[in-house]
């Protein structure tokens, strides 16, 4: 059983140990012959140039790693957005064909999905409100290209990629509805 007497005896035994630790700590806190400087004094002087440089290098490395991983993801996201837009436009063209028995003429273009074209044989068949609310631009800010006849079918919807020129590779590659 623990009594006050036993606890006191243990504390008295441990007291020299704590006194030695306090003396060691006091020596560290003073700028003695050993060259130690106090914790309090070190905090007053701030960071050294080396410490600041290490932090700056670490931040630079982290920023580089983030940039290397984020920039390619942006290019991939743009290509995927273009594919999704092309798919949406294809669906609107299919609805147009079902209602009007033909795809829009090449001269009418994709605007035929918004407003009935003048060349429409039976304007009463045209869906009120159109087939798409708004024609999206491709992720690079240009209009999608509608080509009749298409490379492998009745039509093609395409984006010329990041460079806006026919051909190209990776993010500059053309994206065609017939290849999706």
ABEGO torsion letter per residue (X at the ends): XBBAAAAAAAAAAAAAAAAAAAAAAAAAABBBAAGBBBAAAAAAAEBBAAAAAAAAAAAAAAAAAAAAAAAAAAAAAAAAAAAAAAAAAAAAAAAAAAAAGBBBBAAAEAAAAABBBAABABAAABBBGEABABBBBBAAGBBBBBBOBBAABABBBBBAEAAGBBEEBEAABBBBAAAX
